Amino acid sequence: MNDGPISDGKAPAKIRNIAELARMAGVSAGTVSRALADKELVNKETRERIQALAREHGFRPNQMARRLRTQKTGVIGVVIPLGHERRQHISDPFFMTLFGYLADELTESGHDLMLSRVIPGDDEWLDRIVDSGMLDGALVIGQSNQFEVIERVARHYRPLVVWGSHREGQAQCTVGVDNAAGGRLAAQRLLARGAKRLAFFGDTNGPEIAERLAGVERAVVNAPDVSLRAYPTHLASDEMANQIAAHLDELGSAIDGIVCASDMIAMTTIRILHERGVAVPEQVAVTGFDDLPLATRMVPQLTTVRQDIAAGARAMVDALRRRIAGEDAPSTVMQPELVVRESA
């Protein structure tokens, strides 16, 4: 004999609006609205009971009506400006890694995302995005050569957070690693291995990579009998390999250590060295920067400088939430970490 609950097989009646849900719950429409928004003004037991009723009866609040009422769109813009790297794609593993973490954080907080890859044609590109009325706030991935544009907009648009370098007195709220310290760590690793003839591969038109080179320069300035040559190297995949090959042609055997401004530059450099029969790290040691998941999936595994991308994404979204709420949120400068593997 079955002693379980008896069902007539019919699905629960569908609730069409907040008023119907309020009548069923025996509370006011305002209480229902606050409970569905998870407001603590409604006690936890009542909130959970109303939310359970809404789920059981298939009720979903009208998002458009809610957004009109609150003057919020529920949308966050994720903007990638490519001022100096116009051929770089958002499929770049660094962008995709950071974007993935940002997407996880934003969807957890109930936001939708709008992704924009921008090739700046004038100084108003960011104004058009933040003044569109489509967004509650914006996250900018990288400053490129657009620092002053971002700075100008940040002075009047508060819900804006940038992944990038921090300068004293800036208006923009930034989250990023101490790039100079990271460059110094990479160079010190090569020096500790006995490298004397160093090269730096990276495009210093953007502030982050310029600071990495500055850190390398500080590490070698007082090192005896050490030389350093910097070579502009694009992050765009269709240009990177040819540039690196040309750099290595010019350097010949007059090199025993390479500091690369990104993991992707380092991986490409190691591949080309391998194709030329140059052993890494025995003949040339190579370091990267980022510590992407790919760093452990290559041979040799990449020695690199880690910037904690997951923690950075959390810090960006937290700062943006606070700024949307009208609170202050200062910049965050994360400390880099040298991750020693096989390439150096």
C-alpha positions, 0 to 999 in steps of 0.5 A: 500500500502506498502511504505517500502523498496523493497527487491528481497529476495536475501541475500547480496553477500558474501565477500571473502577477505579484497581486495573485502571489500576494493573495496566495501568500496572505501578505501585501504586494509590497512584501512579495516584491521585497521578498522576491528581491531578497530584501532583509526587510522581510524576515527570512522565513517569510522570504523563503516561503514566498520564494518557494511559492513563486517557484512552485507556481512558475512565477517570474517577475516582469524584468522590464517592469522591475527595471523601469521601476528601479531605473536599473537595466541589470546590464554591465558592460565589459569593454575591451579597448584596443587602441595600440593592439588593433589586430588583437582578438578577444579570443586571446587566452588572457581576455577569455580567462579574465572574461570568464571569471568576470562572467561568473561573478556577474551572473552570480549577482544577477547581472546580464553582460554586454561585451564590446571590443572597441577600436578607438576612432576618436576620444568619445568612444567610452562616453558613447558606451556609458551614456547609452542608457543601456548599462548600470556600470562598466568594466574596462579590460586594459587601458591600452593607450587610452588612459587619458580617455578613461581618466576623463570619463572616470571623473564624472561616471562613477560606476566604472572599474578598470583592469590596469595600472594604478597611478597616484592621484588618478580618478579611475578605479583600477584593479591590477597587479604591480607590474613593475614588481612582476617584471623585476621578479622575472628578471631576477629569476634569469639573473639567478640562473646566471643569465647575462645577455637579456632581451625583453619582448613586449609592446610598451605602448600600453602602461602595463607592459611599459611598467613590466619593462621598467621593473626588468630595467631596475633589476639589471641596472646594478647587475655586473656585466649584464646587458638588456635589449628591448624589442617591441612585440605585438600581442596580436597572434597574426603578427607575434610569431613573425616579429619574434622570429625577426628578433631572434634572427637579430639576436643570434647567439648573443642571448641567454635569457628572455623576459616576455611581457605575456605568457602567449609571447613566451609560448610563441618564443619557446616554440620558435626556439625549439624549431631552431634547435635551441634548448630551453632553458639550457641555452636560453631561459624564458619567462612569461607573465600572467600564469594562464592555464596553458602555462602548465600544458606546454613542454617545457612548462612555463616559468612565469609571473602570476597575476591572480586573475580570479581574485582580480575579477572578484575585486573588479565586480565587488568594486563595481557593485559598491560604486553602483550603490554610491559607495566609495571603492578604492583601487586594488594593487595585487602583488605578483608571484613568481611561479618557477617551472621548467622554462627558466 
